[in-house]
Amino acid sequence: MINCLLCGQPATLLFRARDYRRPDDPKEWPLYWCDQCRFGRLAGDITPQEVATFYPPDYYTHGAPTKADAALSFLDRLRVHLAWRFDAGVALDPGEVARPHGRSPKFCDLGCGSGAQLGKFKSAGYDVIGVEPDPRARVVAEKMGEAVDGTAENIPAKVAGMRFDVVLMSHVLEHCIDPVKALSNVGKILTPQGTLVIEVPNIGAAGFSRFRALWPWTDIPRHLNFFTERALRRALAMSGFDVKRAIYVGYARQFRPEWIRMQERVWERIGAGRKPNFRLASWGLLLRTAFAPNATKYDSVRVHAVRADSK
């Protein structure tokens, strides 16, 4: 039994899972769940040195090209089209965030990976800088803007001495050993009226409930924290932020062939028992979620937050 990182109350074991990227490693990682906060957390005292070993050279932040889908079957195309018709999620756009008047806005991407968001905000007129611990990812990110070594939990000195109108943490907070510390650090580099934009996997999604460790966004042990909107709001409040907006994204991609292939790959490496028919299961998931509330439909949630002292 462990206590919830957010509220301190006892959390319960939800399930255990091995690392599918290291199938020869027999270690099972226990995921504990706080029903009050709707928050999950891997148990154990995990160190930064240990975390560094979780990421293989082909991890997606390194900028490796993705393979295009092979020719899709009629049923694949139908499933993806139907999911797309029910998908109202919108990818992050600089226009989402209010800009200051009279000067060039400043943007920091904590955990910038290969720099896609740096390029997007730079094109929108922002002065940009990224923070990324992986040197291979930084090499790619430098094509979009300046990228420096560091993490949200250990802000590099150059960035700590600056103030930003927008700080982005896109699919980063779930990787942090101490997410509350990471959020508190952000408050120190935001301008008084600045906006923190965070996107994380939505563990309230029906896909997670259905597939658990086989759901691609579970990704144990790279993901240490498992957020719902409620949990994310609580973590932000603990760190001195007020949430102003929540946006759910990521529906149709859960039904694409590459998502299904990823589930099959995870099962082949760490699964047990009879292999599920993931294509058939994806049809069932589509039928259950097409008209479902956003909190159970979409695979990710994005929030805009401001410093609580900015009023």
Order of alpha helices (4+ residues) and beta strands (2+ residues): beta-beta-beta-beta-alpha-alpha-beta-alpha-beta-alpha-beta-alpha-beta-alpha-beta-alpha-beta-alpha-beta-alpha-alpha-alpha-beta
